[in-house]
Amino acid sequence: MDTELTLLSFIAAAAVAAASGIVGSFALMRRMSLAADAMSHVALPGLGIALLLAINPLVGGAAALLIGAAVVWAVEQRTRISTDAIIGVIFSASLAGGALLTPEGELLDILFGNLGAVNAPEAIIGIVFAAAIGAVRERTDRPFGVNM
């Protein structure tokens, strides 16, 4: 990895970390931290299936997230089970299924990331999305984070 790409990858990682803090404080204030954590793990089976089918993992992850959200919503509408219980079951099942479906060599990279595998377009996309999150937060009149 050359020096410029390494620097760009570190800048992207810092920008995404800052944007994650903004989104995380919003989720915490709205009492949605379990849902945010669970939805990140719901993407794992989609990533595993996408890798097995040799398609873009983002497509598989996005599809799994949409299906997971639809399942939570449908069960919530049809039963009296609490939302937290539904999310907990979906979270556990998705994490287990994703661990079984994801190729062994890729599992650690998917779960923990691999900064060395980031290419320039991916780093730029991460920076742009992080900047967009920051811009939306700055333009929002109503506070949704922790005021200090």
N, C-alpha and C positions, 0 to 999 in steps of 0.2 A: 504494500500500500504506500503510495507516495505521500509526501509531506502535506501537499495542498488538500488531498482527499481526507487525510487524517484530521487536519484542522477543521475542514468542513463537516466531517462526521461528529467531531466534538462540539462544534457550534450547534449542529442539529440536535444532538443529545441534550445540550443545555437548554435550548429553546423548547423542546418537547417536555423536558422536566418542569420548566417554568409554567408552561400551558397546563400540564397535569396538575400542578398545584392550584391553579385557578379553577379548573373543573372539579378537582377534589374538594376544595372548600365549598363550592356550590352544592355538590352532592351531600356533603356533611351537614350543611345548614338546612337542606331540604329533607334530611333524614333518609337519604337514599344510598348510603355508603355500601350496604349489603348488596343492593341491586347493581351498583357500579362494579363491585368486585365480582359478583356472579356473572354478569354479562361478559366480562373479559374472559372468563373461563369457558363460557358457552361457545366462544369462537374456536376453541381448540379442536373439536371434532371436524369442523369445516376446514380448518387448516390441514389437518391430517388427511382428510379425503382429497383435498386439492393436491397435496404433495403426491399421494398415491396415483392420482389421475394425471399428474404432470401438467396441471393448470396453475394459474396465478393464485397463490395462497390468499391474497386479499379478497378474491372473488369467493373462495370457499368460506373464509372467515365472515365476510359480510352476509352471505347466505345463511350461515349457521346463526348469526346474531338475529337476523330477521325472523327465522323460524323459532328461535328461543323466545323472542319477545312475543310472537304470536301465540305460542303455547302458554306462556305465563298469562297473557291477557285472556285467552279462551278459558283456561281453567279458573281464573279469577271470576269471570263472568258467569260460569255455569255451576260453581260450587260455593260453599261458605268457608272454604279453607283460607286461612290468612295468607296475605301476599308474601310475607316473609317465609312461611312454610313452603309455599309453591316455589319461590326463588331458591330456597335451600335445596330442595329435591332436584330441581333442574340443574343447579350449580354442581351438585355432587355427581349426578348422572353424566353430565357433559364432560366434567373433568376426567372421570373414569373412562368414558367412551373415547375421548380424545387421546388419552394416554395409550389406549389399546390400538387406536387407528393410526397414530402418527409414527412414521418410521423412526427407529431407535436413534439413529444418528442425528436426526433433526429435532428430536424432542427437547433437548436442552437448549438449543438455539431458539426455539419457539417460546419456551417458557421464560428464559432469562435474557434473550437477545444476543446478538453478536455484532458489536460495533464495527468489527473488521469486515463484515459482509455488506456494509452499507455502501452503495455506489452514489455517485454525484447526483443523479436525478432524484433518488430516494431521499437524500439529505436535503435537497432543495425543497422537495414537497413537504417534508417534515417542518422545515423552517417556515414555509408559507402558511401551513395550517396553524402552527403555533402563533405566528404573527396575527392571523385572522382571529384566533381565540382571544388574544390580548386586545385586539382592536374592538371586538364586540364587547368585551368587558369594560373597556374605557369609554365606549359610547353609550353604555347602559346607565340610565339615570338611577334606577333602583338598585341598591347594593345587594349583591348575593354572595358576598364573601365575609370573612371575619374582619371587622373593623378594629384597628388597634390604635 
